[in-house]
Each structure stands twice: as C-alpha cells, then as structure tokens.
Amino acid sequence: MGKSTKSRKSKVARDDPIGLDSAVIELELKAGDIEGGKNQPENVDNMMAQLQSVNPEDRVCGCHSLARLSLASPEFRQVALDRKVARICGPLALDTDPMVRLAALGALNNLSGVDPDVAEILVEQDIMTPLTAMMSTFYPPDWTPNITNKKIDMLSNCLSEALGLLWNLVESSQSAVNMFNNHNLVHTVLRYLDITVYPITLVQASLSVLAAVCDNNLPASEVVLSRETNLLSILQSDNISMLARVTSGVVLLNIHRSDIYNQTGSLAGIASTVTQCLNKDARQMVCQYSSSSPLDENEEMETEADGDKSEDVDMKECREVMKSQSAALEVIVNLTGLDDAENDWVDEEENMSDENDESFDEHNDSVKISEANPAFIEIVVANNLVESILSKANDVPENVRDILVSSSRGRKLYEQFQELRTRALLCVSCLSDNLTKSDLGGIERLQQIWTELGRLCFSPEVSGEGEFVEAASGAMRSVTRRICSESPEEARQLVGVIGAEDLAGMMATYSNSQSSGVRVNIVNILGDVAGLAATNIKVPACSQVLSQLVTWMEETGARDQDLRVVAESLDKLMDVLSEDDSDELFAQMKLLAKLKQLLPSVKVKMEQQKKSLGDNFPIVKMAKTNLQRFIKYKEKRPLIAMSR
C-alpha cells in the first residue's frame, strides 16, 4: 500500500504582517491577462527587484508578490522558478528584519506546497541551506517562545512557517530527506514536541515534519523511537487538538511499521484516537457553519478590514476537524498494508493469472482473501469503522452547497470537504480489498453500499470528472470485486439488484468521462457483473445481461483510445468467456471474427503509443498476447468452429 500522499495544494492565508496587501494587489492588477501569462516575465522581474531591495518593506512586498502570484498564476510560478527565485528569496530567511524573514518563509512555504515537483525544484535550487542555517542561527537548543497575553511572538511565527516549508520539502523530495538526515535536523524538530513549553502550532508543525521524514527512513525513525513516550503522551492527551493527536499516531505508525501490531500500547492509543476523531460529524459542522456565518463576498471584505476574527474561528475549527479526519483515514489505509510479503504474494498470483489463459477464474478467489492483520480487523469491527468511514462520503445538502460556493471562503471550505469525501472513498476501496464479507457487514450490507456508491458515481447530476468521481468509482469497483469473490449463489444476488437503467448510467458515465481512471473502473465493474451473469448463463435474465455487457466491452471498452482501458476491457472479456459453457453465446454473437478484427488495431495503437505508455506497456503487451492465445483457443472449440 505504502504512504498515502497528502494533498496540500492550498494553504490557509496568513495575516499580512505589515499591511502591504494593497501593493501586492496593485502588482496583480498590472499582470493584465494573468492566466495567459503575457506580462509574467515583467512581473517576475519586478518581484525579483523587490526581493533584492535595500528597503525591508520592499523585500516584504516582493515576498508577498511571490506568495500570491505563484498561487494565482502557473505561468508566473514557472517563470519565477526558471529565474531560480529560491536562490534570491531563500537567503531572506536569514534577514536581520523578522518581518522579512516571516514573509520570505511564508512565500516559500506557499510555493513549496503547490506541487511535489515544485518542492523538488526548490531543493535543487539549494533552499535547504538557508533554511537549515536559519533554524540553527535563531533557535539555539535553549530557545523558548516569548508568549505575552497568549499572543505568539514573531520568532514563533517564523519557526512555524519554517517547519511548514520543511514539511513540504521532505514529503516531496528524497534529496531533502537526505539533507535532513545529514544535518541531524531530527534532533532540532524533536525539541518542539513539549506541549508544556511550546504552542500547539509548533507542536503540530513538528509532528507533521516527523510524520513525513520517518516514512521509510530508518536513521530518523531510530532517533524518534527514543522519544516514543512523548508521542504517546500527545496521542493520549485530551487537552490538545485532535489533529496533533492523530498526527502523533501517524508518526508512531511510521517508526514501527509492521511491528506496530506488537506494540499493544501504541496500537490501542492509535485505535482509540482514530475512532474518536472519525466520530465527529464534519458534515454537520460544515452545514452549521454555512447557516451561522455570512459568506457574502462584500461582507467578507468588510469583516477582514475590521479585523474581526470571530467567523475565522468557526472556519478554522471546521478545517482542523477535516484535516484530522483525513489524517485518521490515512492511518487506517496504512494499517491495512504493512505486510509487504503478503502483498508480493498477491502480485505473484495475479501475474500467474495473466500468463495462463485457461486459469483466470482459478486464481480469482485466492486474490480476494482477507489480508489484513487480525488485530486490525478487530479494531475495525469493534469500533464500527466501516460505517464511520462511509458516512464521510456523504455530500452536504444542495442548499448548503449553493451557499458555500457563493463566496471564496465558502468555496475553500467546500473544496476541503470534497477532499475528505475523496479520502473516505479511497479508504473504502482499501478496506474492501483487504477485509472479508463479514468484516464489512455481510453480503446484504455490501449490496446496499454498492447501490449507495452507484448513486455517488452515476447519478445524472454528478460530473464524470475529478478525483472524487474516480475515487467513488474505484470504491464501487472494489466492493463489486468483493461481492463477486463470494459464493456464486450469494454473489448472483447482485445481478438481480441491477436494473437496465443502472447499466445505462454506468455506460453513459463512461462515454462522457475524460478520465481514463474512471473508465478503467467502470470497465472492471461491468466486467465483474458480466462474470457473475456468466456463472448462471442458462438463466435468460443472466444471459441477457451477459450479452449486453460482452457487446459493450467488445464495441466500446476494447476500442477505447487509451490502451490501458483497452487492456482492462480485453482481460475482462476473456475472463468472462473463458469457460466452455460460454461457447454457444460466443458463437451466436460471432465474437471470433470480431476479436480477430480487433487484434490488428491493438497492435497499431501499441506501436503508436509505445513511448507514452511507460509502466503500462507490459500490461498492455500481456493483454495483447493473451488475446492472441484466446483467439487460438476458441477457434479450436467444436461449437465455435462449426459456426464459422
């Protein structure tokens, strides 16, 4: 399974420390066609000049320009990176003026969080050197924050931004992890875990860095393991944020890996914290926020100008709950995939299945057995986590959604809510792949889940694009596979649940989707349904469904422009028709001639797309080879040979 990649494409905007937003807005207005990027080189030149000014106010303004325009305009961001902006802005982290340091670190933090590739470029431009120097220069081992009247000092704010930048870098770049190890930064970061000395913002930022840097990094993990007591105290504390508690659980999981199941204290603490976290109703909080907090754009501007932060407190609470639940879902996903040996065994079995045309079904059930650790299964079942996770996939009512998307703050909140729904569906996929029918609530509950997921994927009002639809169709694919792995008598109940309109909805979504991932998922769903129908081919209703789906896979799926979709369609088609009792239908549909006609087009597409297929090339090549063998096998079957 490996690590779940976090999505941090947008950050919560920071306060403008010296009120230079008007200067930044003026620069943005001068950009003209900001999306077209016509004036971006000039804007970058202006920004670079500000960064190198002798005037600290200009340097701060340049940092704000970098922070905002790099998020608003991909063209500006690319030009700035090409001009090696990190080599100019990075040293400002050591500026004598704390305002400049804060602005520089904030800008680089924003920039590094846009995309993993951007973070890698910043590392290549030597951003780690000034960052490391800043932390050692301004934060000696005995440093403690100066907090007056609960107001965090400037040094603490700078350190929080520095840790955020460090988190982005080590999460995205192995080079940054190597530098982190070489400079022994793990000891520096560990200092800030003391919740009695440091504000929760620094504790949280430090935990995020440790969670990223301890993932498959033995040198850091061994050091952090010596501070396990501190992590457990955070995990079990009821007096700090849930996000900090869950993140400490991620750190514990990363330092122990599969040995976590032998650490009863840590495992129990993680299970309890994750359960408490997921029991909070984020959907209800978002709905309440939309009702209690005005989200009109003009009112937003007035509130910010007046410095009224009352609405932001509610917004922050909603966002933090959703962040903590996303982290909790990551913990669950990673707990299912700690035994690499079992995963390797499954992959080997799947490869054997690919190589033997006549044994697709023989290996099918062996891949579907429950692979999760018994201790994990007990946690999931005892705490009813499957239902808790499924509840996170529910959308807010339409009227609430309309209110949220009517303002910029509301849109950001709804985007984060959609990300949480997407993570929940990815988690459902993982659980469906690794738990048994009974672990997931029984065959009837699985069929209910299948129907609910179908509404999320294939309702007319749902767009066929985006990460959410791909995650929802992926979850439905996994649930379909789980149902089909059960006994034929139980599994065939699903065929009775599916109506003609359901199949039509799936096919329509396939035709309208530009996402190859969504199309691959739909091919697998329909292929598994066809496989179920094939197990009872003598029943007219099953035979009719099978004929419809086989026709669709041959005429549509196997002729997709994306060869990965073609490969999946061919695999399913051959799987469904591999049994000899399908020969009569095969002959009636004249499939031998159609498949022979299809084969040359697959070869032509393979030659055309060979360079772009990348890691998918062996998969496509295997599908083509299997198709050749399948055709040779079927044309020797007596019933089919007679019909030629």
N, C-alpha and C positions, 0 to 999 in steps of 0.2 A: 504494500500500500504506500508506504513512505509518508512523507510530510505533506500536509495539506497547505497549499500555497495561500497565503492571506492576500486579500485584495485591499490595497490602501491607495487607491488612485486619487482620493481626495482627502484632504485634512480639514479639521475644524479651523476656521480662520482665527488667527491670533489678533490680539489687540495691537493697534498701531501705537508704538511707544511714544512717538513724538509728534503725532498728528500730521504726517506727510502724505496721507491718502490722497489729498487734493492734487499734489504734484504727480502722483502715480496715475491718477485718473486723467490728468491732462496729457500725459505721455500716451496713455491708452487711446485717447481720442485722436491724437496725431497719427496713430497707426493706420487710420483710414480703413482699408479693407483688411481687417485683422485676420480673417480666415484665408483670404487669398495670399496674404503674406507679401504684398507688393513693397511695403516700406519696412519690412523686418530687418534687413541689414542696417538701415539707418537707425532704427530703434535700438538695435543691439549696440551700435557704435556709441549712441548717446548713453546707454546704460553702462557700458564699459568705461566711458569717460567719467561718469559719476562715481563708479567704484574706485577709481584711481585719483579722485579729487583730494586736495589737502583739507577740504572742508568736511568735517564729520557729518554735518547734515546732508551734504550731497552724497556721501558714501551710504548713509542710511537710505536715502531716496533711491539710489541705484539698487540696493538690496531689495527694496520693496518692488521696484520695477521687475527685477528678476523673478521674485516670488510670484507675482500676479500674472505677468505676461507669459511666463513659461507654462502656467496652467491654462491660460486663456487661448494661447496660440501655439499649436505644434510647430508651425513654421518658425516662430520666434525662438522656441526652445531648441530647435535643430541648429539654427544659425548660431545661437549662444554656445551650444556645445561644440560646434565646429570651430568657434573662436577660442575654445578652451577656457570657458568662463570660470571653471573651478580653480584654475591657476591664479586668477585675479581675485575672486571672491573668497577662496579658501583662506588665504593669509589674514583676511579681515577677522577671522575667528580669534586672532591674537592681538587685535587692535586694542590700544590703551583705553579707548572710549567704550564703556559697557553697552551703550546704545547701539554702536556699530556692531559689536560682537553679537548681540542678540539678533539684530536684523540680518546679519550675514548667515548665522547658523539657521535662523528660521527660513531664509530663502533656499539654502542648500537642502534643508530638511524637506521643504515642499518639492523641490526639484527632484530629489532622490526618490521620492515616493510615487512619482508619476508612473514609472515603468522599471522593471528589473534591468532592462538594457541601459537605461539612463544611469542607474546606480553603478553599473559596471563601467560605464564611460567615465563617471566621476572618479572612480577608483583608479582608472588608467591615467587620469589627469592629476593623480597624487593628492587626492583630498584627504587621505588618511594621515599624511604627515602633519599638516597644521591642526587637524582635529586631535591627534594624539598629543601634540605639543601643548595645545590649549588646555587639555584636561590635566596635564601634569603641572603646567605653569600656574593656573588659577585655583587648582583644587588639590592642595597638599593632603597627605593622609589624615591630618588632624582637622581638616576643614569641616565646619558645620554651618548650616544656614542661619542667617540673621532674620528671624521672623518677629515682626513687631505688629501687634494687634491683628494677628492671623494673616497678615499680608506678606506674601513671599517676596524676598529681596531679588534684586536684579541678577545676582550671581546664580541663584537657584533657577531662575527662568532661563538663563543661558545654558546651564547644565542640562536642564530638561530638553531643550532644543538639540543640544549636542548628543544626548543619548538617543533621541529620536532619529537623528541623522545616522548615528552609528548602527541603530537597529536596521534601518533601511539598507545600509551598505552590507552588513554581514548576512542579512537574509537573502540578498540577491547575488552576492559575489563571493566566490571561493577565495579570490585574491584578498579580499577584505578580511575574511576569516583567518587566512594565514598570517596577515599582518597583525590582527587582533591577538593571535597566539604569540607571535614573535615579540610583541611589546608587552606581553603579560597583562593585557587590559582586563582580563577576567578578575584579577585582584582589585583593580580600581572599581569596577562595576559592583562587585560584591559588597563594597563598603556601604552602599546606599540602600541596603535591604533592612536596615534597622528602623523599624516603624516608630520607635520612641524618639528618634533623633531627626529623621528626615521626613519631609512632607510626602503624602501619598503619591503625588505626581512624580517625584523622583523614584520612589519605590517601584511604582508601576513601570516607568520607563526602563529602569534597571532590569526588572523581571522580563520585559519584552526582549531586551538585548540578550539576556541569558537563555531565554527560550529558543531564540534563533541560533545562537552560537553553539549551543550544546547539542544541536541536532547532528548526529553522526560526526562528532568532533571530540575524540577521546581526550586530548590534552585539557580542554576546557571542562569537560564533564567530570574528570577526576578531581579537579580543583573544587568545582561547585559541589560535588558529592560530600566534601568535608564540611560543607555548610548546610547539610540537609536539615538539621534541626531548625535553622532559621526559616527555611522554606516551609517546613511543616507548621511552624507557628503562624505563618502568614495564611497558609491553607486553611487552618482550623479556627482562625480568628473571626469573630462575629462583629468586630469593631472597625473593619476596613472594607473597602469596596469589593464587591463580588468579582469585578474584573481582575483585581490584584490576586484574589484567591484562586481564581481559575487559571490565571497565567502561571502562578506558582505550581499548580498541578501540571501544566504543560512542561515546565522545567523539570519537575520530578520524573515525569514520563520520559523525557528525552535523555536524562542522565542514567536512568535504569534500563530503558528499552525493555526487552522481553523479561528481564529479571524483576520487573515491577510486580509480577504475579507472585513472587516470593517475598515481597515487602508488604506484609499484611497491613501495617500501619499506614503506609503511604497510599496503598490501593484503596483502603477503606476511606481515607480522607478525600481522595480524588473522587470516589464514587458519591460520597455524601455532598461534596461541594457542587459537582456537576448536576446532581439531581435537584438540589436547592436552586441552582441557577436556572435550570430549564423549567422549573415550576412557576417562575414569574411569567405573567402574561404580557409579553411585549406588544402584542396586537392591541390589547385593551389600552395599554399606556399610550400608544400612538393615537388611537381613537379619542381618548380623553384629551390629549394634547391638542388635537385639531378642534375640539369643542371649546376648550377653555382659553386657548391662546390665539389672539387675532393674527392672521397671516397675510393681511393685505400688504402689498408691496410698499405703498406710501407710508403706512403705519410702521412698517419695519424700519424705514429710513428715519422716521421721527424718533422711534424708540432708541435706535443706535446713537443718534445725535444727542439725545438727552442723557445718554449713559445709563439708561435703565436696563439692568441685567435680570430682572425678575423672570421674564419669559425664557431667557437663555438657561436658567437653572432647570426648568422643566425639560427643555430641549436636551440639555446635557444629560439629564437622568435617563431619558429615552435612549439616547445614543449609547450611553455606557452600558445599559442593560442589553442592548442588541449586540454590542461588541463582546460582552462577557458570554452571551449565549452562542455567538459564532465561535469563540474560543472553546466553549464546552463541547460543541459539536465536533470540533477538530480533535479534541481529546478522545471522543467516542470512536471516531473514524480510525485514529492511530492505534487505539487499543485493539481493534479487530485485526490489525495487520502486522503484529510484532513477530510472528513466527515465519521468517523468510523461507525456512526449509519446506514448510507446508505449501507456501505459495509456489516455490520452484517445482514441487511435485505436481501441482495442478497444471502449471505451464507445460511440463513434460507430457502429461496425459493429453493436453489439448493438441500438442504438436503431433503425437502419435495418431490422434484422431484425424488430423489433416492429411497424414501420409497414407491412410488406408481408406479407400473409397467405400469399402463394404462394412466399415465398423463405426460409422458416425454415431449411431444410437447406442452401441455397446459401451462407449466411454461417456456418454452424456450424463448419466446419473452419478458417476463417480466424481465428476467435477462439481456437482451441486451439494455434496455432503457438507454438513456444518463443519467449519474450520476454526471457529472462534474458541478461545480458551474457556474451559468450563467456569472459571471464576468470573470471566467477563459475562458469560451468558447468565450467570446467577445475578449479577448486578443489573443487567438489562431487564430481566424478567421481574425481579423483586421490586424494582423501582418503577416498573411500567414505562420504561424509557421510550419504547417504540411509539406509544400513543403521545407522549410528551413531544417527541420529535415531529411526528406527523402534524400536530397542532400548529407547529411553527410555519407550516407551508400554507396556511390559510391566509387569504388576502383580507384587507380591510374592506368594509362596505364601499359601494361605489360613491356615495355622497362624501364619505371621508376622504377618499382618494381625490375627488374633484377639489376639495378644499385644500389638500396638501399640495397638489401640483399647481395651484394658482399663485404660489409665491416661491421665491428662491430658497428660503429656509425650509419650507414645507417639502419642496422637491428633494432637497438633500436628505431630509428625514425619510421620505418615502423610498428613495434610492437605497438607503441603508437597510430599510425594512425588506426591500426586494432581495438584497444580498443575503439577508438572514434566511429568507424563504428558500433561496437557491441552495445555500449551505445545508439546510434541513433536508432538502430533496437528495442532495449528494450523499448525505448520511443515511437516508432511507435506502439508497442503492447499495451502499456498503453493507448495511445490516441484512438486506435481502439476500445478498450474495454469500453471507457468512453464517446466517442463523437457519435453524430448521423451521419447518412449518409450525410446529407447536410453540417454538420460541417467539414466533411472530404473531401468535394469536389464533392459529388454526386456519384451515382452508377457507372457511366461510368469511373470516375476517380478512384474509388475503384477497378474496374476491371483492369485498367491499372497498379495500384500499385500491385495488386495480381500477374499480369504477370511479372512485374519487380522483385518482390520478388522471384518468381519461378526461374528466371534466376540466382539469387544470391544463391539459395539453391540447385538447381538440375541440373545445367549445368555440363557436363562431366568433366570439368577441376576443378570443386570445390570439395575439400575434404569433406567427410561426417562427419568430426570430428571437435572438437574445440568449444569454446564458441561462435565464430562468426556464425557458421552454426546453432547452437542451437538457437541463438538469431534471425537469419534470418527466420528459420522455425517457431519459436514462433510468429514472426510478421506476417508471412503468415497465421498461424493458427488464429490469432486474426482478421485479415482482412477477412478471409473466414467466420468466425463466424459472423462478422458484416454484410457482404453481405447476408448471409443466414437468418439473422434476419429481413430482409426487406420483402416486399410483395412477394409471390411466383412468380408472373409474372416478377418482376424485378430481383429477385434472380436467377431465372432459366436461365437468360441470361449467367450466369457463366458456366453452363453446355455446352452451345454452344461454349464458348471460349476454353474449354479444349479439347485437342486432345488426341489421343491414345498415342502419344509419351510423352505427359506431364504426364499422369498416369504412364507410364512405367518408366519415370525418377524418379518420387517420390518413386515408389516401389523399384527401384534399389538402391536409396539412403538409403532407409530403410534397405534393405538387407545387405548393405556394412557398415552401421554405427554401431560402438561400443557404441554409446551414447544412453542411454535409453531416455534421454530428447528429442533428435532428433526424435527417433522412436515414442515417445508419441505424439509429434507434428504432425508427418506425419499421424498417425492413426486418429487424430482429423480432419486434413484437408480432408483426403479421406472420413472419416465418414460423415462430413458435406456435401461434394459433393454428396455422396450417398443419404443423406437425401433430397437434392434438387431434385435429379433424382426421388426419391420416390414420390414426390408431383405431378409428371406427369407420373405415371407409365404406362399409356396406350399408351404413345408415344414410338414407337420402339427404337429410339435412347436413350431415358432416361431409358427404361427398360434394354437395353444392358449394359449401364454404371452401372446401379444398380446391375445387375447380376455379372458383373466383380468385382465390389468393395465388394459386400457381400461375394463372394467366397474368395477374398483376405483376408478380415477381419477374416473369419472363419478359413481359412487354414494357414494363416501366423500370423496376428496380435494376434489372440486369442491363439496361440500356442507359443508365444514368451517365452524366458527363464526368462525374467523379469516380475514379476507378476503385476507390475504397468501398464506395456504396455498391458498385458492381460486384466486387469480390464477396461482400456480405450477402448480396442477393443470390449469387450463384451457390454459395455454401448452403444457404437455407433451402434453396430449390432442390439441390442434390440430396440434402438431408431428408427432406420431406418425401422425396420419391425414391429413396434408396431401397425400401422394402419391395419384395417381389409382388406383393398383392396390389401394388400401385400400377402394375404393367398395363392393366386394362384401361385405366384412366389415361395413362401416359400415351397409349396408342390412340385412344379416341381424340385426344387433344393434339395429335400429330406433333408431339414435342420433340421427337428425334430430329426431324427436319428443321424445326425452329432453333434448336440448340446448335445444330451444325452451322446454320446460317449466322448465329450469334458469335461463334468462336472467332472467325476472322476479324470482326470488329473489335473484340477484346485485344487481340494481338496488335492491331493497328494502334489502338489507344495506348497500349503499354509502350510501344516504341515512341509514340509522340510525347508521353508524359514520364518517360523513364527518369529523367533528371529531377523532375519536380516531385516524384513520389516519395523520395527519401526512405524513411524507415518502413513505409507501407509497401515498398516494392516487393519484398519477399512474400508478403501476404497475398498481394495480387497475383504474383507468379504462381504461388501454390494453388490459388483458386483456378487459374487457367489450366494448370496441369491436371488438377482434379476433374475439371470439366472434360478434358480430352479422355481421361480414363473412364469417366462416367458414360460418355457417349459410346465408347467402345464396348463397355459392359452391357449397356441397354440394347444396343443393336444386335447383340447375340441372343437376347431373350426371345424365346419362340413366339410368344403372342405379338411382340413388337415387330419381329422380323416378318411375320405373316401379313402385317398391316401395311408394310412398305410398298 
